[in-house]
Amino acid sequence: MRNIAIFAHVDAGKTTVSEQLLAHAGAIRQTGKVDDGTAHTDRLAVEKRRGISVQASGALFQWKGEEINLIDTPGHSDFSAEVERSLWATDGAILIISTAEGVQPQTEVLFRALREHHIPTLLFFNKTDREGADVQSALSSFRQLLSPGGCMLENREELMEILAEYDDQVMEHYLSGDVYPDEILFPLVKKAMEDMRIFPALQGSALKDVGIPALLDAICTFLPEPKGKPDGDLCAIVFAANQDPLLGRGVQVRLFSGTLQNRDAIPYKDEQRKITQTRLPSPDGRGKDAGKLTAGQIGTLYGLSDLPVGTVIGNAALLPRSIHLGSLKEPLIAVKAEPVDPLKAHEMRKALQILAGEDPLLQVRYYRETQETTLQAMGHMQLEILEETMRTRFSLPCTFSRPQLLYRETLAQPAEGFVAYTMPKPCWAIMNLYMEPLPPGSGVQFESKVSPRDIALRYQHQVENALPLALKQGMRGFQVTDIRITLTGGNHHEVHTHPLDFVVATPMAVMDGLRRGGTRLMEPVLKTFILVPETFGGRVMSDVTKMRGQVIASQLMGMSLRIEALIPAIHALPYADTLLQLTGGRGGMTTQLHSYQYAPDDVTDTLPRHGVNPLDTAKYILAARSALEGDIFDR
């Protein structure tokens, strides 16, 4: 078995490669076309109309006795969340690179993610039929920008040369002029791929059906088999969710260990969710009834209702890699959603919540006081797709307001926060917090200097665990970061302290400290990769300076200039359109969150508060007491 995913910069031919793989394996009778809206892995109506992948989709097929789970991922950076979650489920990857363009900005982001996750990767240099296609130039750009370990698979001597750098025995044979036969060489290449030292490359044209059988053979030869035992402890990750018109919400899982089958009960929120149906992926998107999943398999489970994406089922210690939402790209903008028909506001919110269940980074919020609905998004392309999805999938046309940048807050100066939560009885939680700002990038730090005699250790742990909730919204409504909070005093009561009193009290103490010390805004700064024809290099560098940015590096690659810069997001996000216009569509860029830095003093943005402000003590306590099992900011 192989679990693989295909990654590429947008328009590098990724979905066409997927179609050809399925066709050669006999999984589909005829290849579909992206432009015609007939590609089997572009299943959403919006994907068919737009000719762009916006959702990762899977298919299962056979090749020479091997079972291959294929995940086709989106190429546009606005849908990086789909790419990120696909990384959770895959063991091996194919990185598509267009031989006409070489390494492009998003190619770099994807390769770094594959490397960070230690996912062995094959390269496929596509579009060799295009005018100006140059495989050697594309390979050279990969070696210059990404890794010297890139090597054409057909060049056995060069494979030996790369392996010799890490293996003395191979070095001896290489210096003697010996080249290992494939049966000795290939296992060594496979091991070096798992160590992320070598990246074998093949070439071809998916459009002209050239090089696909060789790619299928390479998948089976070089990409790793899944590990894990069917009779071992249970471990699975929910990496995606979808809505079936008949079966309801299904969650896609990768099983790393153990077995899951129909009627198994999954614990969630002190309840049991029972699996009603188990399906394996299929090219038509409907899935195939399986009855059970065993270690190494990918499938969709129904009956688990609201089980969130990112949930680990079973023993999390058995996960092969870290799971973190937003590691590739975080939402940086917030918009207000409004239905075209005001009477359908409630239906619109329900539809957006369904979409948020499929993409947790959307973070849909409803403000009861103003009856407004907001959501967080990656960029303009995602908003366009969301608007079309609401219209076509849910028959709920809506509009989005002008995007607002999501800043963060930090404490302006050291301050003390205090709370005495002693009324109305029964309750008792008194605490003093000393709060001080930290340098950008420090995150949130906590320590306690209080004796367990004054505040029991279990309550001190509650204070620490409640901080992410308490810092979710600062004085201006943005998330608070880069702060040290020290518990310096307080006490609990042997009789009156309720088990969750310190959870309720922590946001009140934190907000009291933020009010006393004041807050200042921090703006997101993006690491920006720009690729333009050399003649536009001077203009682009000048633009970076005007955007309060800093050029980190520049490199001439043939007739193109690659620029790496740090640019505040407020300027970097709209610059993509400017760059396309400037270069006549020949320039491209992609961005990744780098850090949060102090915003200029004249920035005064605020974000509406979601829920009751802890500084409004009476209302907050009432809301918190009615929501102890949920998010007390949401009431």
N, C-alpha and C positions, 0 to 999 in steps of 0.2 A: 504494500500500500504506500501511496505517496500523497501528502497533503501539500499542495503548492498554490502559490498566488502569482499573478502576473501584474507587474507594476510598470508605469511609464509616464513620461511627460505627456500632456495632452496632445493628441493628434500624431503620436508616434506609431500608431497602428496596433495598439494593444488588443482591442476587441476583435480586430480582423485576425490576429494571430490565434486568439481563443477559438474563433469559428473554425479555422483550419485544423486546429488540434482535435476538436470534436468531430469534424468531418473525416479526417484520416483514421480516427479510432472507431468510426462507424456509429458514433452516438447520435449523429444527425444525418439525414439523407442529403441535404443540400446546404451549403454555406449561406448564411444571411449576410446582408450588407448594412453597414452602419448608416450610410446616407439614405438608404431605402427604408430604414426603420424595421428591418427584418432580422437583425442580429439576435441570436438566441439568448445571449447574456444581458442584452438591453431589454428588460421586460416591462418596465414602467412605461405608461403611455407618454409621459413627458420625455423619456429617453428616446423613444421611437420617433417622436416629432422633431426633437432637437438634434438628434444624431450625436448625443453626448452621454457618457455613462455618469450617473449621479449616485448610484447605489451599487455596492459590491454584490455580486451574485455568483452562485456556485453551480457546478455540474459534475456529475460522476461518470467516468468512462473507463474502459479497459484498453490496455496496449500491451500486446505480447505477454499476456498473463498477469500483468500488474494492474492493480486498481488505483486510479488516480482521481483524487478530489481536486478540482480546479476552481479557484476563486478569481474572478475577473474584477479588478478594482478600478475606481474612477481615476482619471488623470488630472483633472482640474484641482488646484490647491484648495478651493473652497470646500471640497468634499474629502479633505484629509482625514476627517473623523472616520469615514468608511475604510480608508486605507489603514489607519491605525488599528482599528478593531480586527481587520483581516490579519494583521501581524500576530495577533494573539493566537490565531487558530492554525497558522501555517508552519511547516517545518522547512520548506525550501521555496525558493523564489526564482522567477524569470524576470529580468530587468530588460525591457525593450528600449533600444536606442536607435533613433532614425539615422541612417548613414548619410542623409542629406544635411541634417542639422548637427549631428554629434551630440555631445552631452549638453543638455539644456538645464535651465535653472531648477525646475522641479525634479529632474533626474538626480541632481546633487542631494536634494532634501530626502528623496526616497532611498538613495544608496546609503546615506548616513543612518537612516532609521534601520535599514536591514543590517547594517554593521553593528549598530548598538544592540540589536536584538540577537545578534549572532545567528543569522539565518543564511545558510549556504545559498549562493546565488549563481545562476547561469546568466550569461549575457546573450542577447539575440539582436544582432545588428540588422534591422529591418529596412525595407524600402530600397533594396539594392537596385531596383529597376528604375528609380527616380533619376532624372537628369541632375548631375552634380553629386550623385552618391559616391562616397569615398570611404570604404571600410577602414582602410589604414588610418585615415585622418580621424575617423570616429574613434577608433581604438586608441590612437595617440591622445585624443582629448580625454578619454577615460583614464588613461595612465597618468596624465598631467594633473588632472583635477581630483580624481577619486582614489585610485590605487595603482601602484606599479604592477600589481598581480594580475591585471587583465591580459589574456593571452588567447589567440585563436586556437581552438581545440584541434584543428587539423595540423597545427605546427607542433609535432611531438618533441622536436629538439628544444623548442623554446619552453615547452612545459617542463622538460628535464632541467633546463637552466634555472627556472624559478624555484622548482623543488630543491635544487642543489643548494640554494641559499639557506635552507633550513635543515638539511639532512646531509651529514658528512659522507655517508655511504653512497648516496646519490651523487654527491660531488665527485667522488673518486671515479665513478663510472662515466660521468659527464666529461671530466677532464681527459679521460682515456678515449673519448669519442664514441662511447657506447650510448645507445638509446634503448631504453627498456621496451620490451614488447607490451602491447596494450594490456594484457592480463596482469602484468606487474605494475605498469605505469598508472592505470586508471584507479585502482584502490588507493594509491598514494595521493593522486589528485583529489579523490573524494575526501580523504582525511585532511588534506591541506585546505579544502573548501570549508570544512567544519571549523577549522581554526581561523577562517577568514583571511587566508594568505594568498589564495589563488581564485581567479574568477574566469573560468573557461568561457569562450565566446564562440558562437556560431553565427552564420550569416544567411540571409535569404530575403525573399519578398513574400509576405503573407498574401498580398493582393494577387500576385502571379502564382501562388502556390509553389514556392521554391524554398527548400530547406526545412520543411515542416517535419517529415519523417525523421531526419537527423536530430531535430530538437526533441521529439518524443523519445527517441532512443537515449539521448543525453539525460532527460528527466529520470528515466529508470536507472541509468547507470550511475549518475553522480549525485542526485538529490537524495537526502536521507529518508530512511523508513521511520515511521513514528515509533516512539518508545512507550513503555507502560504495559502493565499486565492486566488482562481482563479480570483476573481473580484478585487483583490488588485493591487497596483502599480507593474509594470513589474520589475522583477529582475531575471536574469539568468547568469550563468557563462559558458563560452566555456572552457571545460576541456580536449578536445582531438580533433584531426582532422584525417581524413583518405581520401583515394583516391578511388573513385568508378570508374570502367572502363567505365561505361555508364553515370553516373550522374555527374562525376567530383569530386571536393573537397567537402567533407561534414564536418561539425563541430558538435561535440557532445556537447550537452548542458544539464545542470541540471537547471530546472526551479524552483525557490524558491517562486515566487509570480507572479500572473497575468497569462496571456494567450498569446501564440504565435501560429499563424496559417499561412497557405499558403497565399502568396501575401502580408503579412505584410512587411513593410519597416523597416530596421534596419539602423540607422545612423552610419556612420563610415568615418572618414577623410573628413568631410563636404560633404559627399555624402550619397546616400541611397542605401542599398543593399536589394533586395527583395527576400523573401523566396519563392523558387519554389517548394520544396517538403519537407514534414515532415515525418520522419520514427521512429518507435519504435524499440528497439533492439530485435533480435530474435536469437535462438540458431544456425541457419545456417549462421549468419553473414550478410544476405542480408537486413534485416530490414523489417518492415511491415508498409505499408502506413497508416498514421494516420490522416493527414489533419491539426491537431493542437496538441499542448501540453498545459497542464494546470499545475498549481502549484503542485510541488511534483514529476512531471514526468521527465524522462530522455529520450532524443531522439536525432536524427541526423537531422540537417537542411542543405538543399542544396540551392545553389543560392547565398550564402553569400561570395563567392569568397575568398579573402585574409584576412578575419576576423581572427586575430591571436588567438592562444591559450592563455588563461588568460584574454580575453576581457570580461568585465562585460556589459551585455545588460540591460539597464534600471537603476534602482536606486541601487547603490552600498551599500548604508546604510542598505539595507535589507539582505545583505549577513550574514549568521550565523557564519562565521569564516573568519579569515584573509586568503588572497590569496597571495602567494609569491613563485615565481619560485626559485628552488634551496634550499628549506628549509631542505630537507632530505640529498641531496648530490649535490655538485656543480662540474661542469667540472673542472678538474685540469690539463688536458694535451691538447696540441694542436698538430695536425699533418698536414702534407702537403699531399694533395690528387693529384694523377697523373693518368690519364687514360692510359690503356695499349696501346690503339691506340691514338697517339698524335693528330690526326685529330678530335677526339671526345671530346676535352677539353670543348667546349661550352655545349655539351649535358650532360657531366658529371656534370658541374656546375648547370644546370637546374634540374637534378635529385636530387642532394644534396640539392638544395633549396626546393624541394618538401618534402624531408625527414625532413628538418629543420622546415617546416611548420607544420609537425606532432610532432616534438620535438624541441621547441624553444631553448633549451639549447645547441643544436648542434652548433649554431652560425657560419654558413658558411660565409667565407669572401673571396673576390677576390681582388688581388693586381694587379692593371692595369699596374703599372710600371714594374713588374717582370712577369706578367701573371701567377701568382701562386694562387692556391686555398687552403685555410686552413679551418679546422673545429676544434671545441673543443669537447672533449669527456670525458666520465666518467672513462673508463678503457679499458684494452685489450680485454675483452669479447665483449664489445660494438663494438669495432673496427672490430673484427672478424665477428660479425653479420652484420655490415654495409657493409663490403667488399662482403659478400655473397649476401646481399640484392641488391647491385648495379649490381652484376653479373646475378642474377636470375630474379629480378623484372624489371630491366631496360635494361638488356642485355648490360651493360656497365662495363666490368671488369676494376677495378682500383686498385691501390696499395696505401698504406699509409706509410709515412716516419716514422722514429723513433720518438716516442712521445717526445715532449718538455714540461717540467713542466711550468705551468703558475704561475709565481711569481707575486708579487705586488711591487709597488714602494712607497716610502715616501720621503719627503723632508729631505735632509741631514742636513741643517742648515737654520736658518731664512733668509728670503730674501724678496726683494720688486719686484713686477711685475708691469710693466707700459705699457700702450698702448695709442696711440693717433690715433684713426681711423678717419681721417678727409679727406682722399683722396682715390680714386677719387670721387668727388661730384656726387650726393648728399649723404652725410653721416656725422655724427659727434658723436663720442663716445670716451670720454677720461676718463681713470680711473687709479687709483693707488691701488694696492693690497698689504697688508702686509701678508706674508705667513710664518707660523711656524710649525715645526713638532710636533706631539702629540704622547703620548705613544701608543704602539701597542693595537689595539682593540678600539681606540677612534672614528674611523670613520672620516667623513668629517664634520666640523663645519664652519658655516658662520655667520658673523655679519657685520653690516654697521655702520660707524660713520660719514656718509656723510649727510649733510642737504638736504632735498628735494628741496631746492632752487638751489642747485648745480646739483644734479642728481634727477630727479623726481622719486617718489616712484615706479611708474610702471616700470621704467628702472632698479631700484635697484632690484626689484623682478625678472626681466629678468636675471640679473647677477646671482642671486642665482639659478634660474631654469636652467641656462646653465652650471652650475658647473659639474653635472654628465657627460655631453658631453665633457667638457673641460678636465676632469680628467680621461677620458677613456683610454688615452695613455700618458704615461709620457716620459721622456727623453730616456728611454730604451725600450719603446713600451708597457709596462705593465700598468695596471690600477693603479691609484694613490689613496692612502688612508691614514688615520691617519694624518690629516692636518687641521689646522685652517686657514681660509682665511678671512681677514678683509678688507672691502672696506673703504679706508681711504681718498680718494680724487677723484677728477675728475669733469666733467661737461657735460651737454647735451646742445644742441643748439635749441632754439625755432623754428628756420626755417629749419636748415639743418639735424637735427636728424631724421633718418628714424625709423619707429616703431620697427625694429628688429636689429638696429645697435649694441646695447649692447649684443645681443645674438652672433653676429658675432665677436665682440671684446673680449669677455670674454676668449675664448681659447688662443688668442694672449697674453693677460695679464698674464694668468696662466702659459703658457709655458715660458714666459719671466722670471717669478719668479722661475720656476723649473730650468731654465738654470743658473740663478745667484746662486741659493742655492745648486744646485746639488741634485742628488737623490741616495738613497741606496735601495737595494732589500730586500724584505720581503718574506720569504718562507712559504708555507702552512704547518701547523702542524695538524696532524690527531689524533683524539681520536680513538684508536684502541682497539677492543675487540677480544681477542684471547682465544680459547678453545682448549686445548691439553690434551692428556693423562698425568697423573701426572709425569711419568718418564721423560718427555721432558721439564718439567717446568724450571729446572735450565738452560738448554741450551737456551730456548727462552728468559728468563730474561737477560742472558748474551748477546744475540743478540740485545735486545732492547737497552742496554747500548752502544754497538758498533755502533748502528744506531743513536747515539746522542739523544736517547729517554729517557723517564722517566716512570718507573712503578708507577702507581697511586694506584692500589689495586690488590690484588690477593686473590683468594678464592678457597679452595678445595671443590669439589662437587663430592662425591663418588670417582671414580677413575680418575676424570678429574680435571684439574686446569684451572680456569678462570682468565685471566690476562687482566687488563685494563691499557693501557699505552698511553702516548703522544709521537708520533714519527713524525719527519719531513717526509713530503710526498715523497720526493725524495728517501727515503729508505723504507718507509712503502708500497708503491704501488707495487714494485717488490717482496716484502717479502712474499706475499700470495703464490706464486709458490714455494718459498724456504720452506715454512712451510708444504705444501703438500708433498714435497719430503722428508723432515725431518721426518715426522710422518707417512709416508706410506699412506697418504690420510685420516688419522684419526684426523687431526687437522684442524681447520678452523678459519677464521678471517673476520672481516668486519670493515670498517672505516667510519668516519664521520668527516667533517671539524671542527676543534676546534678553530683555530685562525691563524693569520699570525704573525710570529716573525722575528726578524732581521736575514737575511741569513749570513752565514760566509763570511768574506771579500774576499775570493778567488773565490766566485761565480760571474761570469761576464756575465751571460746570457742576451741576448737581444731578442726582438720580432720584426719582421719587422713591420714598421708603415703602417697602413691601411689608405690610403688617403693622403692628402697634409698636411705637417707639418705646423702649424700656425707660426712657426719661419721663414718660407719662405713666407714672408708677401704678396708679389705681387701675387704669384700663389694661396695662400690660399684665399685671398679676392675674386679673380676671381671664384674659386671653390665654395666658400661660397655663393656668390651672385646668383649662378645658382642653388643652392640647399637649399634655405631657408626653403622649406616645408619638407625637409628630413633631413638626418643625414649629416652634413657638413664634417664630417670626412670620409664619404664614397665616396667622389668624388675626 
